[in-house]
Amino acid sequence: MARYLLIDGGQSGCRVVYVVDGEQAGSGSGSGLSRHARDRTEDLLRAIERACMDIDLHTVQAVVAGLSGFDDSSEMAHAIMKGIRSLVQAERVIVTNDAVTSYLGAIGVAPGAMVAAGTGIIALAGDTDGSFARADGWGYILGDDGGGYYIGRRGLASALRAWDGRGGSDALRQKAKESIGLPKEIKKHVYEAPNPVSEVAEFAVQVAEAAREGDPEASKIWEDAAREAALTVTASLRQVFDPGASVTVSWTGSLFDAHDLMLEPFKAHMAEMWPSARLLAPEGKALRGALLLAQSGRLVMFGSLLHDSTL
């Protein structure tokens, strides 16, 4: 009987799925992986432990953890592996960035590129010979341009500008008032939150509502986000493939659920930036990629990004 524990650790939440013989036998969720935490390993393990509280775990053949913000350091990987083994008996533990599990979930073990846009944003391009490149994924302070935080932050900033009389969008001001409150309440809501990044990113929903209701400022924010997503995946492609190569490009993440605001503009920008790209709807999400890793031997593709330990 094949048992796997699959972990998708993002900034807004950590999801854990227990798979037995290819079927989901349990699942749980925990808080997001905060970039503010001094010890992100401890932060992750607490999230995993909470997510596993309702799962009746046995010894598993493999645990695969795809983690947002994982910096590929061996020291951190070993600490995470040790912590995971303190929570569950596992013959094999694989730790990697969630961009890898998202790529494999979307495209599988095949050459191409994938952009993941949720709270943050990252693109990963790779070939089956082991060559790969990433773009963005630098976190909400230095990058993640086009992600949910980027959209939410610009939306809230525009709302506050309107309140101040510095321009901004009155439509977004009204959305912020309805969903959070007055400016002082918005400030408290964000700065005193356990995970401010997640709270800001959630306002992307209201920015989408305002855009669909015809607000030009909100529409511009989403249009800029779609263009940033295309720029990011194109940047990763240039590092791996020859210019103009016919290569598969896919996408994943909650922002692309907004077909009108993100997915369709993203496709249009890709047609301009890399006309020969074959745009492929994702076959699955990060947990599908984690399952593929659990069921596979050691992969050449993204090999140096995969920290793989077998007892």
Contacts in CASP RR format, 6 or more apart in sequence:
PFRMAT RR
TARGET T0000
AUTHOR 0000-0000-0000
METHOD contacts of the structure
MODEL  1
MARYLLIDGGQSGCRVVYVVDGEQAGSGSGSGLSRHARDRTEDLLRAIER
ACMDIDLHTVQAVVAGLSGFDDSSEMAHAIMKGIRSLVQAERVIVTNDAV
TSYLGAIGVAPGAMVAAGTGIIALAGDTDGSFARADGWGYILGDDGGGYY
IGRRGLASALRAWDGRGGSDALRQKAKESIGLPKEIKKHVYEAPNPVSEV
AEFAVQVAEAAREGDPEASKIWEDAAREAALTVTASLRQVFDPGASVTVS
WTGSLFDAHDLMLEPFKAHMAEMWPSARLLAPEGKALRGALLLAQSGRLV
MFGSLLHDSTL
1 20 0 8 1.000
1 21 0 8 1.000
2 19 0 8 1.000
2 20 0 8 1.000
2 21 0 8 1.000
2 22 0 8 1.000
2 61 0 8 1.000
2 295 0 8 1.000
3 18 0 8 1.000
3 19 0 8 1.000
3 20 0 8 1.000
3 58 0 8 1.000
3 59 0 8 1.000
3 60 0 8 1.000
3 61 0 8 1.000
4 18 0 8 1.000
4 19 0 8 1.000
4 60 0 8 1.000
4 61 0 8 1.000
4 62 0 8 1.000
4 63 0 8 1.000
4 64 0 8 1.000
4 291 0 8 1.000
4 294 0 8 1.000
4 295 0 8 1.000
5 16 0 8 1.000
5 17 0 8 1.000
5 18 0 8 1.000
5 19 0 8 1.000
5 52 0 8 1.000
5 57 0 8 1.000
5 60 0 8 1.000
5 62 0 8 1.000
5 63 0 8 1.000
5 64 0 8 1.000
5 88 0 8 1.000
5 90 0 8 1.000
6 16 0 8 1.000
6 17 0 8 1.000
6 18 0 8 1.000
6 19 0 8 1.000
6 63 0 8 1.000
6 64 0 8 1.000
6 287 0 8 1.000
6 290 0 8 1.000
6 291 0 8 1.000
6 294 0 8 1.000
7 14 0 8 1.000
7 15 0 8 1.000
7 16 0 8 1.000
7 48 0 8 1.000
7 51 0 8 1.000
7 63 0 8 1.000
7 64 0 8 1.000
7 65 0 8 1.000
7 66 0 8 1.000
7 67 0 8 1.000
7 290 0 8 1.000
8 14 0 8 1.000
8 15 0 8 1.000
8 16 0 8 1.000
8 17 0 8 1.000
8 66 0 8 1.000
8 98 0 8 1.000
8 101 0 8 1.000
8 285 0 8 1.000
8 286 0 8 1.000
8 287 0 8 1.000
8 290 0 8 1.000
9 15 0 8 1.000
9 32 0 8 1.000
9 33 0 8 1.000
9 44 0 8 1.000
9 47 0 8 1.000
9 65 0 8 1.000
9 66 0 8 1.000
9 67 0 8 1.000
9 68 0 8 1.000
9 98 0 8 1.000
10 32 0 8 1.000
10 33 0 8 1.000
10 67 0 8 1.000
10 68 0 8 1.000
10 98 0 8 1.000
10 119 0 8 1.000
11 32 0 8 1.000
11 33 0 8 1.000
11 34 0 8 1.000
11 35 0 8 1.000
11 68 0 8 1.000
11 119 0 8 1.000
11 120 0 8 1.000
11 149 0 8 1.000
11 195 0 8 1.000
11 197 0 8 1.000
11 198 0 8 1.000
11 201 0 8 1.000
12 32 0 8 1.000
12 118 0 8 1.000
12 119 0 8 1.000
12 195 0 8 1.000
12 197 0 8 1.000
12 198 0 8 1.000
12 201 0 8 1.000
13 29 0 8 1.000
13 30 0 8 1.000
13 31 0 8 1.000
13 32 0 8 1.000
13 33 0 8 1.000
13 47 0 8 1.000
13 198 0 8 1.000
14 29 0 8 1.000
14 30 0 8 1.000
14 31 0 8 1.000
14 32 0 8 1.000
14 33 0 8 1.000
14 44 0 8 1.000
14 47 0 8 1.000
14 48 0 8 1.000
14 51 0 8 1.000
15 27 0 8 1.000
15 28 0 8 1.000
15 29 0 8 1.000
15 30 0 8 1.000
15 51 0 8 1.000
15 287 0 8 1.000
16 27 0 8 1.000
16 28 0 8 1.000
16 29 0 8 1.000
16 30 0 8 1.000
16 48 0 8 1.000
16 51 0 8 1.000
16 52 0 8 1.000
16 55 0 8 1.000
17 24 0 8 1.000
17 26 0 8 1.000
17 27 0 8 1.000
17 28 0 8 1.000
17 287 0 8 1.000
18 24 0 8 1.000
18 25 0 8 1.000
18 26 0 8 1.000
18 27 0 8 1.000
18 55 0 8 1.000
18 57 0 8 1.000
18 60 0 8 1.000
19 25 0 8 1.000
19 291 0 8 1.000
19 294 0 8 1.000
22 291 0 8 1.000
25 55 0 8 1.000
26 54 0 8 1.000
26 55 0 8 1.000
26 56 0 8 1.000
27 55 0 8 1.000
28 51 0 8 1.000
28 52 0 8 1.000
28 53 0 8 1.000
28 54 0 8 1.000
28 55 0 8 1.000
29 51 0 8 1.000
30 47 0 8 1.000
30 50 0 8 1.000
30 51 0 8 1.000
31 47 0 8 1.000
31 50 0 8 1.000
31 194 0 8 1.000
31 195 0 8 1.000
32 47 0 8 1.000
32 195 0 8 1.000
32 198 0 8 1.000
33 40 0 8 1.000
33 43 0 8 1.000
33 44 0 8 1.000
33 47 0 8 1.000
33 67 0 8 1.000
33 68 0 8 1.000
33 69 0 8 1.000
34 40 0 8 1.000
34 43 0 8 1.000
34 194 0 8 1.000
34 195 0 8 1.000
34 197 0 8 1.000
35 69 0 8 1.000
35 139 0 8 1.000
35 140 0 8 1.000
35 197 0 8 1.000
36 196 0 8 1.000
37 43 0 8 1.000
40 69 0 8 1.000
40 76 0 8 1.000
41 76 0 8 1.000
41 79 0 8 1.000
41 80 0 8 1.000
41 83 0 8 1.000
44 65 0 8 1.000
44 67 0 8 1.000
44 80 0 8 1.000
45 80 0 8 1.000
45 83 0 8 1.000
45 84 0 8 1.000
45 86 0 8 1.000
45 87 0 8 1.000
48 65 0 8 1.000
48 84 0 8 1.000
48 87 0 8 1.000
49 87 0 8 1.000
52 87 0 8 1.000
52 88 0 8 1.000
57 88 0 8 1.000
58 89 0 8 1.000
59 88 0 8 1.000
59 89 0 8 1.000
59 90 0 8 1.000
59 91 0 8 1.000
60 88 0 8 1.000
60 89 0 8 1.000
60 90 0 8 1.000
60 91 0 8 1.000
61 90 0 8 1.000
61 91 0 8 1.000
61 92 0 8 1.000
61 294 0 8 1.000
62 90 0 8 1.000
62 91 0 8 1.000
62 92 0 8 1.000
62 93 0 8 1.000
62 94 0 8 1.000
62 293 0 8 1.000
62 294 0 8 1.000
63 84 0 8 1.000
63 88 0 8 1.000
63 90 0 8 1.000
63 92 0 8 1.000
63 93 0 8 1.000
63 94 0 8 1.000
63 294 0 8 1.000
64 93 0 8 1.000
64 94 0 8 1.000
64 96 0 8 1.000
64 101 0 8 1.000
64 290 0 8 1.000
64 291 0 8 1.000
64 293 0 8 1.000
64 294 0 8 1.000
65 80 0 8 1.000
65 84 0 8 1.000
65 93 0 8 1.000
65 94 0 8 1.000
65 95 0 8 1.000
65 96 0 8 1.000
65 290 0 8 1.000
66 95 0 8 1.000
66 96 0 8 1.000
66 97 0 8 1.000
66 98 0 8 1.000
66 100 0 8 1.000
66 101 0 8 1.000
66 286 0 8 1.000
66 290 0 8 1.000
67 80 0 8 1.000
67 95 0 8 1.000
67 96 0 8 1.000
67 97 0 8 1.000
67 98 0 8 1.000
68 97 0 8 1.000
68 98 0 8 1.000
68 119 0 8 1.000
68 120 0 8 1.000
69 97 0 8 1.000
69 98 0 8 1.000
69 137 0 8 1.000
69 139 0 8 1.000
70 76 0 8 1.000
70 77 0 8 1.000
70 95 0 8 1.000
70 96 0 8 1.000
70 97 0 8 1.000
70 98 0 8 1.000
72 97 0 8 1.000
72 304 0 8 1.000
72 305 0 8 1.000
74 307 0 8 1.000
77 95 0 8 1.000
77 307 0 8 1.000
78 307 0 8 1.000
78 309 0 8 1.000
80 95 0 8 1.000
81 93 0 8 1.000
81 95 0 8 1.000
81 307 0 8 1.000
81 309 0 8 1.000
84 90 0 8 1.000
84 93 0 8 1.000
85 93 0 8 1.000
90 311 0 8 1.000
91 310 0 8 1.000
91 311 0 8 1.000
92 294 0 8 1.000
92 308 0 8 1.000
92 309 0 8 1.000
92 310 0 8 1.000
92 311 0 8 1.000
93 308 0 8 1.000
93 309 0 8 1.000
94 293 0 8 1.000
94 294 0 8 1.000
94 306 0 8 1.000
94 307 0 8 1.000
94 308 0 8 1.000
94 309 0 8 1.000
95 307 0 8 1.000
96 293 0 8 1.000
96 302 0 8 1.000
96 305 0 8 1.000
96 306 0 8 1.000
96 307 0 8 1.000
97 122 0 8 1.000
97 305 0 8 1.000
98 116 0 8 1.000
98 286 0 8 1.000
99 114 0 8 1.000
99 116 0 8 1.000
99 122 0 8 1.000
99 123 0 8 1.000
99 124 0 8 1.000
99 134 0 8 1.000
99 137 0 8 1.000
100 124 0 8 1.000
100 302 0 8 1.000
100 305 0 8 1.000
100 306 0 8 1.000
101 286 0 8 1.000
101 287 0 8 1.000
101 289 0 8 1.000
101 290 0 8 1.000
101 293 0 8 1.000
102 114 0 8 1.000
102 116 0 8 1.000
102 124 0 8 1.000
102 252 0 8 1.000
102 253 0 8 1.000
102 285 0 8 1.000
102 286 0 8 1.000
102 289 0 8 1.000
103 114 0 8 1.000
103 124 0 8 1.000
103 126 0 8 1.000
103 289 0 8 1.000
103 302 0 8 1.000
104 288 0 8 1.000
104 289 0 8 1.000
104 290 0 8 1.000
104 292 0 8 1.000
104 293 0 8 1.000
105 252 0 8 1.000
105 282 0 8 1.000
105 283 0 8 1.000
105 284 0 8 1.000
105 285 0 8 1.000
105 286 0 8 1.000
105 288 0 8 1.000
105 289 0 8 1.000
105 292 0 8 1.000
106 114 0 8 1.000
106 250 0 8 1.000
106 251 0 8 1.000
106 252 0 8 1.000
106 280 0 8 1.000
106 282 0 8 1.000
106 283 0 8 1.000
106 284 0 8 1.000
106 285 0 8 1.000
107 114 0 8 1.000
107 248 0 8 1.000
107 250 0 8 1.000
107 280 0 8 1.000
107 282 0 8 1.000
107 283 0 8 1.000
108 283 0 8 1.000
108 289 0 8 1.000
108 292 0 8 1.000
109 128 0 8 1.000
109 292 0 8 1.000
109 296 0 8 1.000
109 299 0 8 1.000
109 301 0 8 1.000
110 128 0 8 1.000
110 248 0 8 1.000
111 126 0 8 1.000
111 127 0 8 1.000
111 128 0 8 1.000
111 241 0 8 1.000
111 247 0 8 1.000
111 248 0 8 1.000
112 125 0 8 1.000
112 126 0 8 1.000
112 127 0 8 1.000
112 237 0 8 1.000
112 240 0 8 1.000
112 241 0 8 1.000
112 247 0 8 1.000
112 248 0 8 1.000
112 249 0 8 1.000
112 250 0 8 1.000
113 123 0 8 1.000
113 124 0 8 1.000
113 125 0 8 1.000
113 126 0 8 1.000
113 233 0 8 1.000
113 236 0 8 1.000
113 237 0 8 1.000
113 240 0 8 1.000
113 247 0 8 1.000
113 248 0 8 1.000
113 249 0 8 1.000
113 250 0 8 1.000
114 123 0 8 1.000
114 124 0 8 1.000
114 125 0 8 1.000
114 233 0 8 1.000
114 249 0 8 1.000
114 250 0 8 1.000
114 251 0 8 1.000
114 252 0 8 1.000
114 282 0 8 1.000
115 121 0 8 1.000
115 122 0 8 1.000
115 123 0 8 1.000
115 229 0 8 1.000
115 230 0 8 1.000
115 232 0 8 1.000
115 233 0 8 1.000
115 236 0 8 1.000
115 249 0 8 1.000
115 251 0 8 1.000
115 252 0 8 1.000
115 266 0 8 1.000
116 122 0 8 1.000
116 123 0 8 1.000
116 124 0 8 1.000
116 251 0 8 1.000
116 252 0 8 1.000
116 253 0 8 1.000
116 286 0 8 1.000
117 146 0 8 1.000
117 147 0 8 1.000
117 148 0 8 1.000
117 225 0 8 1.000
117 229 0 8 1.000
117 251 0 8 1.000
117 252 0 8 1.000
117 253 0 8 1.000
117 254 0 8 1.000
117 255 0 8 1.000
117 256 0 8 1.000
117 262 0 8 1.000
118 147 0 8 1.000
118 148 0 8 1.000
118 201 0 8 1.000
118 253 0 8 1.000
118 254 0 8 1.000
118 255 0 8 1.000
119 140 0 8 1.000
119 144 0 8 1.000
119 147 0 8 1.000
119 148 0 8 1.000
119 149 0 8 1.000
119 197 0 8 1.000
119 198 0 8 1.000
119 201 0 8 1.000
120 137 0 8 1.000
120 139 0 8 1.000
120 140 0 8 1.000
120 144 0 8 1.000
120 146 0 8 1.000
120 147 0 8 1.000
120 148 0 8 1.000
120 149 0 8 1.000
120 150 0 8 1.000
120 201 0 8 1.000
121 136 0 8 1.000
121 137 0 8 1.000
121 144 0 8 1.000
121 145 0 8 1.000
121 146 0 8 1.000
121 147 0 8 1.000
121 148 0 8 1.000
121 150 0 8 1.000
121 228 0 8 1.000
121 229 0 8 1.000
121 232 0 8 1.000
121 255 0 8 1.000
122 134 0 8 1.000
122 135 0 8 1.000
122 136 0 8 1.000
122 137 0 8 1.000
122 144 0 8 1.000
122 232 0 8 1.000
123 134 0 8 1.000
123 135 0 8 1.000
123 136 0 8 1.000
123 229 0 8 1.000
123 232 0 8 1.000
123 233 0 8 1.000
123 235 0 8 1.000
123 236 0 8 1.000
124 132 0 8 1.000
124 133 0 8 1.000
124 134 0 8 1.000
124 236 0 8 1.000
124 302 0 8 1.000
125 132 0 8 1.000
125 133 0 8 1.000
125 134 0 8 1.000
125 135 0 8 1.000
125 233 0 8 1.000
125 236 0 8 1.000
125 237 0 8 1.000
125 239 0 8 1.000
125 240 0 8 1.000
125 241 0 8 1.000
126 132 0 8 1.000
126 133 0 8 1.000
126 240 0 8 1.000
126 301 0 8 1.000
126 302 0 8 1.000
127 240 0 8 1.000
127 241 0 8 1.000
127 301 0 8 1.000
128 300 0 8 1.000
128 301 0 8 1.000
129 300 0 8 1.000
130 300 0 8 1.000
130 301 0 8 1.000
130 302 0 8 1.000
130 303 0 8 1.000
130 304 0 8 1.000
131 240 0 8 1.000
132 240 0 8 1.000
132 301 0 8 1.000
132 302 0 8 1.000
132 305 0 8 1.000
133 236 0 8 1.000
133 239 0 8 1.000
133 240 0 8 1.000
134 236 0 8 1.000
135 232 0 8 1.000
135 233 0 8 1.000
135 235 0 8 1.000
135 236 0 8 1.000
135 239 0 8 1.000
136 143 0 8 1.000
136 144 0 8 1.000
136 145 0 8 1.000
136 232 0 8 1.000
136 235 0 8 1.000
137 143 0 8 1.000
137 144 0 8 1.000
138 144 0 8 1.000
140 149 0 8 1.000
140 150 0 8 1.000
140 153 0 8 1.000
140 197 0 8 1.000
144 150 0 8 1.000
145 225 0 8 1.000
145 228 0 8 1.000
145 232 0 8 1.000
146 224 0 8 1.000
146 225 0 8 1.000
146 226 0 8 1.000
146 228 0 8 1.000
146 229 0 8 1.000
146 232 0 8 1.000
146 255 0 8 1.000
147 201 0 8 1.000
147 204 0 8 1.000
147 225 0 8 1.000
147 228 0 8 1.000
147 229 0 8 1.000
147 255 0 8 1.000
148 201 0 8 1.000
148 204 0 8 1.000
148 225 0 8 1.000
148 255 0 8 1.000
149 197 0 8 1.000
149 200 0 8 1.000
149 201 0 8 1.000
150 225 0 8 1.000
150 228 0 8 1.000
151 201 0 8 1.000
151 203 0 8 1.000
151 204 0 8 1.000
151 207 0 8 1.000
151 221 0 8 1.000
151 222 0 8 1.000
151 225 0 8 1.000
151 255 0 8 1.000
152 200 0 8 1.000
152 201 0 8 1.000
152 202 0 8 1.000
152 203 0 8 1.000
152 204 0 8 1.000
152 207 0 8 1.000
152 221 0 8 1.000
153 200 0 8 1.000
153 203 0 8 1.000
154 207 0 8 1.000
154 221 0 8 1.000
155 169 0 8 1.000
155 172 0 8 1.000
155 176 0 8 1.000
155 203 0 8 1.000
155 206 0 8 1.000
155 207 0 8 1.000
155 217 0 8 1.000
155 218 0 8 1.000
155 221 0 8 1.000
156 172 0 8 1.000
156 176 0 8 1.000
156 186 0 8 1.000
156 190 0 8 1.000
156 200 0 8 1.000
156 203 0 8 1.000
158 168 0 8 1.000
158 169 0 8 1.000
158 172 0 8 1.000
158 173 0 8 1.000
158 217 0 8 1.000
158 218 0 8 1.000
158 221 0 8 1.000
159 168 0 8 1.000
159 169 0 8 1.000
159 172 0 8 1.000
159 173 0 8 1.000
159 175 0 8 1.000
159 176 0 8 1.000
159 177 0 8 1.000
159 186 0 8 1.000
160 173 0 8 1.000
160 176 0 8 1.000
160 183 0 8 1.000
160 186 0 8 1.000
161 167 0 8 1.000
161 168 0 8 1.000
161 169 0 8 1.000
162 168 0 8 1.000
162 169 0 8 1.000
162 170 0 8 1.000
162 172 0 8 1.000
162 173 0 8 1.000
163 173 0 8 1.000
163 183 0 8 1.000
168 217 0 8 1.000
169 210 0 8 1.000
169 215 0 8 1.000
169 217 0 8 1.000
169 218 0 8 1.000
171 210 0 8 1.000
171 213 0 8 1.000
171 214 0 8 1.000
171 215 0 8 1.000
171 217 0 8 1.000
171 218 0 8 1.000
172 206 0 8 1.000
172 207 0 8 1.000
172 210 0 8 1.000
172 215 0 8 1.000
172 217 0 8 1.000
172 218 0 8 1.000
175 203 0 8 1.000
175 206 0 8 1.000
175 207 0 8 1.000
175 209 0 8 1.000
175 210 0 8 1.000
176 186 0 8 1.000
176 203 0 8 1.000
176 206 0 8 1.000
178 206 0 8 1.000
179 203 0 8 1.000
179 206 0 8 1.000
180 186 0 8 1.000
180 189 0 8 1.000
180 203 0 8 1.000
181 189 0 8 1.000
189 199 0 8 1.000
190 196 0 8 1.000
190 199 0 8 1.000
190 200 0 8 1.000
193 199 0 8 1.000
204 255 0 8 1.000
207 218 0 8 1.000
207 221 0 8 1.000
207 222 0 8 1.000
208 218 0 8 1.000
208 222 0 8 1.000
208 258 0 8 1.000
208 261 0 8 1.000
209 218 0 8 1.000
210 217 0 8 1.000
210 218 0 8 1.000
211 218 0 8 1.000
211 219 0 8 1.000
211 221 0 8 1.000
211 222 0 8 1.000
211 261 0 8 1.000
212 260 0 8 1.000
212 261 0 8 1.000
219 261 0 8 1.000
222 258 0 8 1.000
222 261 0 8 1.000
222 262 0 8 1.000
222 265 0 8 1.000
223 265 0 8 1.000
225 255 0 8 1.000
225 262 0 8 1.000
226 261 0 8 1.000
226 262 0 8 1.000
226 265 0 8 1.000
226 266 0 8 1.000
226 269 0 8 1.000
227 265 0 8 1.000
227 269 0 8 1.000
229 251 0 8 1.000
229 255 0 8 1.000
229 262 0 8 1.000
229 266 0 8 1.000
229 269 0 8 1.000
230 266 0 8 1.000
230 269 0 8 1.000
230 270 0 8 1.000
230 273 0 8 1.000
231 269 0 8 1.000
231 273 0 8 1.000
233 249 0 8 1.000
233 251 0 8 1.000
233 270 0 8 1.000
234 270 0 8 1.000
234 273 0 8 1.000
234 274 0 8 1.000
237 245 0 8 1.000
237 247 0 8 1.000
237 249 0 8 1.000
237 274 0 8 1.000
237 277 0 8 1.000
241 247 0 8 1.000
244 274 0 8 1.000
244 275 0 8 1.000
244 276 0 8 1.000
245 276 0 8 1.000
246 276 0 8 1.000
246 277 0 8 1.000
246 278 0 8 1.000
247 274 0 8 1.000
247 276 0 8 1.000
247 277 0 8 1.000
247 278 0 8 1.000
248 277 0 8 1.000
248 278 0 8 1.000
248 280 0 8 1.000
249 270 0 8 1.000
249 274 0 8 1.000
249 277 0 8 1.000
249 278 0 8 1.000
249 279 0 8 1.000
249 280 0 8 1.000
250 279 0 8 1.000
250 280 0 8 1.000
250 281 0 8 1.000
250 282 0 8 1.000
251 263 0 8 1.000
251 266 0 8 1.000
251 282 0 8 1.000
252 282 0 8 1.000
252 284 0 8 1.000
252 285 0 8 1.000
252 286 0 8 1.000
253 285 0 8 1.000
255 262 0 8 1.000
256 262 0 8 1.000
256 263 0 8 1.000
256 266 0 8 1.000
267 279 0 8 1.000
270 277 0 8 1.000
270 279 0 8 1.000
271 277 0 8 1.000
293 299 0 8 1.000
293 306 0 8 1.000
298 306 0 8 1.000
298 308 0 8 1.000
299 306 0 8 1.000
END
